[in-house]
């Protein structure tokens, strides 16, 4: 076997540029698959983390728009929900997409009306100051909590506790004092797409009710007890509320976990499609191996004839060319995997994310590249092994 390997290395690097280009083709194909798959995995992890960080991890209750007898969510419905054995905690939620103004700048934002239990429901991480308090709720104070993206956009720094912001609510600008700054729910996404993803502002829901002249809630956000089945919990809550208000099909309970899973499935399909497209380059690289090997057979016809005339068997010639194809594939796929993993790691480091090596994917790419290389090397190897010594020796 050592002789086969020695001859294979010698023959591969006899034409260095040609072999290098073939190896590079395989490496680029493997690299593409690894990098695209890594981007898909990291994208899914990032989006999941961002969704979890803004509370997309439980149930959301709202009034159904399909019923002929519309209902409204009030404190009574909130109390009924909290009585359910599946519910860990719940809070009223009001939301409005609007604009805010500060220091001669205007931006799009989403205002959330929350209560003092918000951190238990939507996982807000306070960086500076405090959250909405019970006192703020009771008196309807004009205070707000902003995310760090908002603070950085207007002031160029994260800690803006004590500053004021103006927000359009109920047709006019309302002034709020910043009492806290939280980590951005869409931090990574906002860094990449800050133009399109709005900032978040949180105010006491009682203040939002007062300013907008309302007593109801838009939604009730629910955090389920650990181990609870979201679907059965949703059914239980729907039954409880519809029994309480006496109107069938009046309540809509959205399973946000299920919505997140659907999004993950879409991301998986996109990643798979892109990986398959990148994998086509491995087939192209396999064709280049066949081309190189056929050229090599043509160039070494006399050499093959001499070997066969002094006793080299058909199987030995076949093995020699197959090992050459195998080595080209191994070297190319190994380099592609190394560079692909390095690029994925470097990209994560730049974005401040943790890279997790997908060993299964790396092994699959190497295996696929090697199998492709061998398959495309079979025909040239069989052609070389099938040469008749007399005819081979006649070749110039």
C-alpha positions as a printed NumPy array, in Angstrom:
array([[  0.   ,   0.   ,   0.   ],
       [  2.92 ,   2.309,   0.767],
       [  4.127,   1.943,  -2.813],
       [  0.732,   2.901,  -4.18 ],
       [  0.632,   6.048,  -2.012],
       [  4.179,   7.03 ,  -2.957],
       [  3.432,   6.675,  -6.661],
       [  0.124,   8.522,  -6.253],
       [  1.774,  11.518,  -4.571],
       [  4.494,  11.545,  -7.208],
       [  1.999,  11.486, -10.085],
       [ -0.319,  14.073,  -8.529],
       [  2.418,  16.639,  -8.009],
       [  4.159,  15.921, -11.292],
       [  1.744,  18.458, -12.787],
       [  1.521,  20.814,  -9.802],
       [ -0.646,  23.596, -11.248],
       [ -3.184,  21.228, -12.771],
       [ -3.47 ,  19.212,  -9.555],
       [ -3.645,  22.373,  -7.425],
       [ -6.549,  23.733,  -9.474],
       [ -8.417,  20.42 ,  -9.211],
       [ -7.83 ,  20.269,  -5.441],
       [ -8.925,  23.907,  -5.132],
       [-12.178,  23.112,  -6.976],
       [-13.023,  20.369,  -4.493],
       [-12.   ,  22.563,  -1.552],
       [-14.188,  25.451,  -2.676],
       [-17.173,  23.124,  -3.064],
       [-16.759,  21.704,   0.446],
       [-16.045,  25.162,   1.877],
       [-19.248,  26.535,   0.335],
       [-21.424,  23.822,   1.843],
       [-19.898,  24.25 ,   5.321],
       [-20.112,  28.058,   5.321],
       [-23.687,  28.155,   3.997],
       [-24.813,  25.535,   6.518],
       [-23.066,  27.438,   9.305],
       [-24.798,  30.657,   8.249],
       [-28.148,  28.846,   8.309],
       [-27.52 ,  27.343,  11.76 ],
       [-26.282,  30.597,  13.226],
       [-29.162,  32.5  ,  11.665],
       [-31.632,  30.118,  13.268],
       [-29.911,  30.356,  16.647],
       [-29.813,  34.134,  16.443],
       [-33.464,  34.517,  15.484],
       [-34.536,  32.083,  18.214],
       [-32.508,  33.979,  20.783],
       [-33.955,  37.292,  19.632],
       [-37.522,  35.947,  19.686],
       [-37.001,  34.482,  23.147],
       [-35.515,  37.737,  24.371],
       [-38.693,  39.65 ,  23.496],
       [-40.966,  37.011,  24.926],
       [-41.948,  34.921,  21.896],
       [-41.971,  31.901,  24.117],
       [-45.493,  31.422,  25.486],
       [-49.117,  32.202,  24.636],
       [-50.824,  35.392,  23.538],
       [-54.547,  35.907,  24.161],
       [-56.556,  38.364,  22.098],
       [-60.166,  38.944,  21.115],
       [-61.198,  37.098,  17.952],
       [-62.214,  39.265,  15.017],
       [-64.278,  36.492,  13.409],
       [-67.135,  36.494,  15.894],
       [-70.308,  38.542,  15.359],
       [-70.279,  39.482,  19.057],
       [-66.866,  41.086,  19.651],
       [-65.499,  40.936,  23.178],
       [-62.902,  43.069,  24.927],
       [-60.113,  42.056,  27.273],
       [-60.268,  43.664,  30.7  ],
       [-58.901,  43.027,  34.185],
       [-61.555,  40.333,  34.731],
       [-60.171,  38.224,  31.865],
       [-56.641,  38.702,  33.199],
       [-57.774,  37.382,  36.583],
       [-59.431,  34.331,  34.979],
       [-56.272,  33.503,  33.085],
       [-54.123,  33.707,  36.215],
       [-56.425,  31.139,  37.872],
       [-55.582,  28.516,  35.236],
       [-53.334,  25.767,  36.6  ],
       [-51.127,  25.856,  33.479],
       [-50.264,  29.538,  33.853],
       [-47.108,  30.651,  35.637],
       [-47.789,  34.351,  35.15 ],
       [-49.735,  36.7  ,  32.882],
       [-49.821,  40.391,  32.154],
       [-51.859,  42.865,  30.108],
       [-50.229,  44.045,  26.926],
       [-50.924,  47.036,  24.738],
       [-48.981,  47.76 ,  21.576],
       [-48.84 ,  50.527,  19.015],
       [-46.517,  51.127,  16.087],
       [-45.704,  54.826,  15.991],
       [-42.894,  57.372,  15.807],
       [-40.723,  59.046,  18.398],
       [-38.831,  62.333,  18.264],
       [-35.657,  63.303,  20.061],
       [-32.881,  65.807,  19.392],
       [-34.296,  66.702,  15.965],
       [-34.333,  63.047,  14.956],
       [-37.431,  60.995,  14.207],
       [-37.569,  57.206,  14.06 ],
       [-40.083,  54.404,  13.872],
       [-40.725,  52.61 ,  17.131],
       [-43.117,  50.205,  18.785],
       [-44.6  ,  51.261,  22.117],
       [-45.536,  48.475,  24.5  ],
       [-47.88 ,  49.029,  27.408],
       [-46.707,  46.668,  30.166],
       [-47.012,  46.146,  33.899],
       [-44.451,  45.67 ,  36.659],
       [-44.261,  41.887,  36.016],
       [-42.949,  42.341,  32.476],
       [-39.546,  40.821,  33.244],
       [-41.229,  37.537,  34.216],
       [-43.099,  37.333,  30.909],
       [-40.92 ,  38.824,  28.19 ],
       [-37.424,  38.315,  29.627],
       [-36.276,  41.925,  29.625],
       [-32.69 ,  42.473,  30.759],
       [-32.237,  45.798,  32.556],
       [-28.903,  47.422,  31.733],
       [-29.406,  50.785,  33.449],
       [-32.051,  52.23 ,  35.758],
       [-35.188,  50.234,  36.496],
       [-38.337,  48.752,  35.017],
       [-41.9  ,  50.03 ,  35.289],
       [-42.959,  49.911,  38.958],
       [-46.255,  49.352,  40.717],
       [-46.25 ,  53.04 ,  41.65 ],
       [-45.931,  54.015,  37.984],
       [-48.943,  51.835,  37.185],
       [-51.054,  53.154,  40.013],
       [-50.535,  56.817,  39.14 ],
       [-50.201,  56.445,  35.363],
       [-46.777,  58.1  ,  35.326],
       [-45.338,  59.356,  32.036],
       [-42.202,  57.243,  32.276],
       [-40.697,  54.816,  29.807],
       [-38.028,  52.176,  29.401],
       [-36.131,  52.152,  26.107],
       [-33.939,  49.544,  24.46 ],
       [-30.227,  50.115,  23.999],
       [-30.587,  50.469,  20.215],
       [-32.87 ,  53.472,  20.731],
       [-30.459,  55.049,  23.215],
       [-27.474,  54.55 ,  20.908],
       [-29.342,  55.938,  17.91 ],
       [-30.304,  59.209,  19.575],
       [-27.513,  59.792,  22.086],
       [-24.6  ,  57.655,  20.907],
       [-24.468,  55.87 ,  24.262],
       [-26.53 ,  53.294,  26.125],
       [-27.191,  54.949,  29.474],
       [-29.77 ,  57.708,  28.924],
       [-31.663,  57.363,  32.214],
       [-33.193,  60.729,  33.109],
       [-33.517,  61.936,  29.51 ],
       [-36.891,  62.622,  27.904],
       [-38.384,  61.324,  24.664],
       [-41.45 ,  62.357,  22.688],
       [-43.749,  59.697,  21.25 ],
       [-46.819,  60.061,  19.048],
       [-49.816,  58.559,  20.861],
       [-53.46 ,  59.335,  20.177],
       [-52.525,  61.754,  17.407],
       [-50.043,  63.933,  19.298],
       [-46.6  ,  63.913,  20.852],
       [-46.458,  62.778,  24.475],
       [-43.362,  63.374,  26.611],
       [-41.911,  60.506,  28.661],
       [-38.984,  60.407,  31.072],
       [-36.579,  57.501,  30.604],
       [-36.266,  55.486,  33.83 ],
       [-34.492,  52.431,  32.414],
       [-32.59 ,  50.96 ,  29.493],
       [-32.926,  47.293,  28.53 ],
       [-31.014,  45.051,  26.16 ],
       [-32.391,  45.288,  22.654],
       [-34.829,  42.51 ,  21.791],
       [-33.498,  42.526,  18.249],
       [-29.903,  43.451,  19.103],
       [-28.076,  41.458,  16.411],
       [-30.816,  42.032,  13.87 ],
       [-30.861,  45.754,  14.581],
       [-27.102,  45.954,  14.146],
       [-27.43 ,  44.383,  10.701],
       [-30.764,  45.929,   9.656],
       [-31.189,  48.965,  11.886],
       [-33.042,  50.84 ,   9.162],
       [-35.858,  48.331,   8.98 ],
       [-36.297,  47.013,  12.517],
       [-37.95 ,  49.548,  14.868],
       [-36.814,  50.311,  18.391],
       [-38.889,  49.302,  21.404],
       [-40.222,  51.598,  24.122],
       [-42.044,  50.291,  27.192],
       [-44.491,  52.397,  29.214],
       [-46.986,  51.551,  31.998],
       [-50.125,  50.106,  30.413],
       [-52.224,  52.375,  32.648],
       [-50.453,  55.39 ,  31.124],
       [-51.149,  54.119,  27.629],
       [-54.817,  53.597,  28.549],
       [-55.002,  57.126,  29.937],
       [-53.35 ,  58.764,  26.92 ],
       [-55.33 ,  56.72 ,  24.373],
       [-58.628,  56.974,  26.257],
       [-59.096,  53.216,  26.638],
       [-59.76 ,  50.781,  29.451],
       [-59.19 ,  47.509,  27.597],
       [-56.049,  45.581,  26.639],
       [-54.876,  44.564,  23.181],
       [-53.571,  41.229,  24.376],
       [-52.697,  39.248,  27.451],
       [-49.241,  37.673,  27.407],
       [-48.891,  34.359,  29.228],
       [-45.915,  32.49 ,  30.588],
       [-46.692,  28.788,  31.029],
       [-45.48 ,  26.545,  33.815],
       [-42.458,  24.458,  32.923],
       [-43.381,  21.208,  31.183],
       [-46.857,  22.4  ,  30.19 ],
       [-48.141,  21.406,  26.761],
       [-48.875,  24.723,  24.963],
       [-51.73 ,  23.308,  22.881],
       [-53.644,  21.862,  25.837],
       [-53.014,  25.055,  27.83 ],
       [-54.36 ,  27.157,  24.963],
       [-57.513,  25.025,  24.811],
       [-57.997,  25.262,  28.564],
       [-57.656,  29.055,  28.574],
       [-59.961,  29.449,  25.573],
       [-62.665,  27.347,  27.235],
       [-62.314,  29.248,  30.52 ],
       [-62.637,  32.695,  28.922],
       [-65.465,  31.796,  26.561],
       [-67.393,  30.251,  29.444],
       [-66.852,  33.442,  31.433],
       [-68.016,  35.82 ,  28.657],
       [-70.655,  33.465,  27.213],
       [-69.624,  34.034,  23.574],
       [-68.38 ,  31.094,  21.495],
       [-65.289,  31.564,  19.282],
       [-64.705,  34.967,  20.844],
       [-61.165,  34.306,  22.066],
       [-58.02 ,  33.633,  20.054],
       [-55.043,  32.06 ,  21.808],
       [-51.857,  31.979,  19.755],
       [-49.195,  29.387,  20.487],
       [-46.076,  31.495,  19.954],
       [-43.823,  28.472,  20.481],
       [-45.511,  26.809,  17.502],
       [-45.02 ,  29.926,  15.401],
       [-41.335,  29.866,  16.283],
       [-41.101,  26.215,  15.248],
       [-42.693,  27.017,  11.884],
       [-40.117,  29.746,  11.371],
       [-37.345,  27.277,  12.24 ],
       [-38.698,  24.825,   9.669],
       [-38.653,  27.522,   6.998],
       [-35.063,  28.412,   7.888],
       [-34.082,  24.719,   7.737],
       [-35.559,  24.39 ,   4.241],
       [-33.782,  27.529,   3.031],
       [-30.473,  26.287,   4.446],
       [-30.96 ,  22.87 ,   2.837],
       [-31.724,  24.376,  -0.576],
       [-28.692,  26.657,  -0.429],
       [-26.484,  23.764,   0.714],
       [-27.678,  21.589,  -2.176],
       [-26.927,  24.413,  -4.607],
       [-23.443,  24.743,  -3.115],
       [-23.055,  20.952,  -3.26 ],
       [-23.488,  21.027,  -7.029],
       [-19.988,  22.481,  -7.169],
       [-18.752,  19.169,  -5.748],
       [-20.181,  17.392,  -8.799],
       [-18.399,  19.904, -11.018],
       [-15.192,  19.249,  -9.075],
       [-15.735,  15.506,  -9.619],
       [-15.92 ,  16.104, -13.368],
       [-12.644,  18.005, -13.175],
       [-11.091,  14.982, -11.443],
       [-12.256,  12.782, -14.312],
       [-10.796,  15.231, -16.836],
       [ -7.45 ,  15.378, -15.049],
       [ -7.284,  11.614, -14.706],
       [ -8.121,  11.065, -18.386],
       [ -5.394,  13.502, -19.382],
       [ -3.037,  11.697, -17.005],
       [ -3.882,   8.34 , -18.605],
       [ -3.169,   9.807, -22.035],
       [  0.157,  11.26 , -20.892],
       [  1.255,   8.059, -19.155],
       [  0.222,   5.535, -21.806],
       [  3.769,   4.355, -22.475],
       [  4.481,   4.186, -18.735],
       [  1.405,   2.002, -18.25 ],
       [  2.499,  -0.207, -21.144],
       [  5.94 ,  -0.71 , -19.61 ],
       [  4.459,  -1.594, -16.229],
       [  2.079,  -4.112, -17.754],
       [  4.823,  -5.637, -19.894],
       [  6.974,  -6.349, -16.83 ],
       [  4.113,  -7.985, -14.948],
       [  1.851,  -5.279, -13.475],
       [ -1.658,  -6.697, -13.285],
       [ -4.868,  -4.966, -14.359],
       [ -5.937,  -4.627, -10.706],
       [ -2.668,  -2.894,  -9.745],
       [ -3.019,  -0.297, -12.509],
       [ -6.677,   0.196, -11.538],
       [ -5.749,   0.642,  -7.872],
       [ -2.976,   3.111,  -8.703],
       [ -5.333,   5.488, -10.516],
       [ -8.137,   5.097,  -7.959],
       [ -5.752,   5.999,  -5.135],
       [ -4.701,   9.11 ,  -7.071],
       [ -8.366,  10.154,  -7.359],
       [ -8.853,   9.359,  -3.667],
       [ -5.869,  11.467,  -2.597],
       [ -6.959,  14.434,  -4.703],
       [-10.422,  14.238,  -3.099],
       [ -9.046,  13.837,   0.429],
       [ -6.618,  16.732,   0.138],
       [ -9.221,  19.011,  -1.439],
       [-12.001,  18.147,   1.007],
       [ -9.647,  18.387,   3.991],
       [ -8.49 ,  21.847,   2.965],
       [-12.068,  22.908,   2.218],
       [-13.28 ,  21.733,   5.631],
       [-10.41 ,  23.48 ,   7.406],
       [-10.914,  26.786,   5.64 ],
       [-14.724,  26.534,   5.913],
       [-14.611,  25.968,   9.676],
       [-12.047,  28.765,  10.079],
       [-14.184,  31.228,   8.099],
       [-17.317,  30.254,  10.059],
       [-15.471,  30.727,  13.356],
       [-14.035,  34.073,  12.231],
       [-17.461,  35.291,  11.135],
       [-18.939,  34.389,  14.516],
       [-16.067,  36.125,  16.299],
       [-16.682,  39.32 ,  14.321],
       [-20.411,  39.219,  15.18 ],
       [-19.682,  38.359,  18.815],
       [-21.408,  34.985,  18.608],
       [-20.393,  31.502,  19.695],
       [-19.549,  29.057,  16.924],
       [-20.507,  25.421,  17.438],
       [-18.714,  22.953,  15.198],
       [-21.097,  20.654,  13.339],
       [-18.846,  17.586,  13.208],
       [-21.502,  15.533,  11.397],
       [-21.688,  18.08 ,   8.586],
       [-17.894,  18.233,   8.238],
       [-17.626,  14.434,   8.024],
       [-20.517,  14.284,   5.545],
       [-18.891,  16.889,   3.27 ],
       [-15.562,  15.073,   3.339],
       [-17.242,  11.72 ,   2.711],
       [-19.352,  13.083,  -0.129],
       [-16.34 ,  14.72 ,  -1.773],
       [-14.269,  11.522,  -1.49 ],
       [-17.042,   9.314,  -2.857],
       [-17.619,  11.762,  -5.718],
       [-13.915,  11.822,  -6.503],
       [-13.657,   8.032,  -6.529],
       [-16.758,   7.624,  -8.696],
       [-15.457,  10.07 , -11.272],
       [-12.027,   8.445, -11.094],
       [-13.338,   4.944, -11.866],
       [-13.672,   5.43 , -15.638],
       [-10.13 ,   6.812, -16.181],
       [ -8.756,   4.07 , -13.93 ],
       [-10.581,   1.36 , -15.893],
       [ -9.386,   2.88 , -19.15 ],
       [ -5.786,   2.811, -17.909],
       [ -6.111,  -0.749, -16.604],
       [ -7.629,  -1.907, -19.894],
       [ -4.745,  -0.736, -22.087],
       [ -2.962,  -3.545, -23.918],
       [  0.83 ,  -3.481, -23.378],
       [  1.75 ,  -3.706, -27.065],
       [ -0.567,  -0.864, -28.077],
       [  0.502,   1.246, -25.122],
       [  4.197,   0.864, -25.972],
       [  3.544,   2.029, -29.535],
       [  2.189,   5.37 , -28.311],
       [  4.537,   8.329, -28.722]])
